[in-house]
Amino acid sequence: MGLFRTGIGPDGRFRMIMPNFVHMSDEDLYSVIAFLRSADPIVQPKGIVSQPQEPSFLGKVLGNTVIKPTPVPTAAVVAPPQAVTPEFGRYLVTGRYKCYDCHSGDLTKTNALEPEQSFGYMAGGSVMRTRDGREIVTRNLTPDPGTGTGSWTEAEFVQAVKFGMSPHGPLRYPMPKYSLMTDDEAKAIFAYLRTLPPVQHATPEDGPVVAGN
């Protein structure tokens, strides 16, 4: 569990690009570990040698300044009851799916310990890349009606998150399709987003096709 919480493996080495699930519940983390150790065909061991980490100069700088291990929680991490509520939606955004990691203003300025203190929290702006290497900017998910999701209906949001079709057109990589997410989970996230302060932050769009919108 320590690797998932802190990014530090059993050998004591810090995995710089390993996501840290600080706010994921203990139960969810144990479920992930149980699956990884299961007989499911997709998680069976393969004789593939991992490449050693060879961080660039910039990576070394970030590893000694911005990107650092997160502390182990001092108490049990418990998720709110599963329901279509803002409380459960916040847990999904900050703990299980970590939506804020991409949908805040800068990938290097997210705050793992206090997600809401991340730069541009949920207002988009992080620069990512499409499969063909082009830059694409994550979208504003705050309830601003002009530049965010304020004009979306709950049904439209569910359709976008689960199947990749927003009211403005299909979503593009690297925005995944959460097809196995339940409708109630997507509705809970929508309910939580509605509680955020609207932020007027327009992000570039590639014609009718947008990223993470």
N, C-alpha and C positions, 0 to 999 in steps of 0.2 A: 504493500500500500504506500510505502514511503516514496517510491518512484512517482506514483501518480500525484501525491500531495506536494512533493518538493522538487522533483526532477533529479533527485540523487538516487543512483542505483545501489544495489547491494555491495558493489565494489567501492563505494564512496565517491564515484566519479559523477560530476554534474553534467546531465544531458541538456545542453543549452537550448535546443529546439523542442524539447519535450514539453508539451502543454502541462501546466500544473492545475490540477482540479482541487483547488483549495476549498471551495464551497460545495462540492458534490457531497451528498450524504454518504455516511459510512455504508449504509445498506446498498446504495447504488454502486459504490466502489467494490464492495465484496461481490456483488452480482457480476460486475465486469471481470473480476479475477476468477470467479467460478466458471464463467464462460470460457475464458482463455485456457483454463485447465480441463475443459470438457472434452468429450470425444467428437465434437462437431468437426466435420471434415475441413472446414476452412481455417481451423486453428491448430491443425496437427503440425508437429515439428518437421522442418525441412533442413536438409544439409546445405544451407546457404551461409557462407561466411560473411559476417557483417564487416563493412568497411570501417576502419578506425576514424574517429573524428579528427578532422584536420581544419580547425577554424582559421579563417583568414585573419589578417591584421585587424580589420574592422570587427570581426567576430570576437577576437581576444579583448579588444577595447570594450565592446558591449558587455562581454562576460565579466569584466571587472568593474563595470559602472552601472549599466541599466539592467541587464539580464542576470538575475541572481536567484539562488534557491529560495523558495518560500518556506516559512517555518511550519513545523508540524503543529496541527491544532492541539490546543491544551484541553479540549473537551470534545465529547461526541458531537458529530455533525449530523443533524436530523433534518430531513426535508419536511416542509409543511404538508398537510393532508392533500392528497391528489384531488383536485377539484378545479372548476373553471373560476378561479379567483386570481386577483392580482398577486397575492402572496405566493401561490404556487407558480404563477407565471414568472415572478422575479427569480424564484429558485431555478427555473429552467434556463432563464437568460443568463444568470450569473454563475450557476453551479453545474448543471448537467450539460447544456449545449454551449455555454460560453459565447453567446451571440455578441456580447459587447467586445470581445477580442477583435473582431473584424469590423463591427459596425460603430466603432468610436473613431476619433479623429486621426489617430496615429498609432500604428502597431507598436511603436517603441515607447508609447506613453500611456499604456493601459496600466491600471492599478489592480493587481491580482488580489490583494488583501481587502481593498475597498473599491470594488468595481465602479460604483457610482462616482468616484473621484477621478475616473479615467478622463483624459483629455477628450473633449467632444463626445461624452458618453452617449452612445446610441444615435448620434446625429450624423454618422457617416464621415467619409473623407479619407479612410485608409487606402493607400495605393497598393493594388495587387496586380496580378497578371493573368491574362487569358491563356488558354492552351497554346495559342500561337505566339505568345510572348508579348502581346500588347498590354499596355497599362490600362487598368480599369479601376474605378473608384467605388468603394462601398457606399451604399445609399443611406440616407437619413431615415431612421425608423421612428423618430419621435412623432407625436401626433400633430405636427404642423400641417395644415390643409394644403399648402401650396408646394412645399418641398419635401414633405415627409409622408406619413401614412394617415394623416388626419381625415382625408376624404374617402379612405377605404372602408368597406364593410367588413364585418367579421368573416363572412363567407369568402370574400375576395382574399383576405389575408390567409385563411386556411388553404385556399387553392394555391397561393403563391408559395407558401412554406412547404407544403407536401408535394406539389406537382410542378413547381417551377414556372407557373404562369401568373404574372401580375396583371393588374388592370391596364398596364401600359405595354404589355407584351411579354415574351418569354424571358426568364432570367438567364444570366450567363455564368459560366464557370468563372471564378471558383465557388460561386454560391451553390451548395449542394441541394438536392431534393430530399427532404426528410419524409420519404414515402411511408416509412414505418411508424412515424410519429402519430399518435392518436389525434383525432379531431379535438378532443377535450384539451390535450396539451397545447395544440396550436391556438385554441380559443383562450386558454389561460395566458399565453404569451401576449396575445392581442389585448386582453384585459389589462395586463401589466403595462404595456406600452401606452395605453390610454391614460395612465396615471402620471406619465412623465411630463415635464414642462415642454411645451412645443418649442422647437428650435428651428428658426428659419435658416436653413443651410442647403442651398442648391448644390448638387453635385453633377458633374458632366454626364450626359447621356449620349449613347451611340444610336442616334435616330430613335426608333421606337423600342429598341432593345436596351435594357438597363441592367445594372449589376446589383443583386441583393435588394431590389426594390420591391 
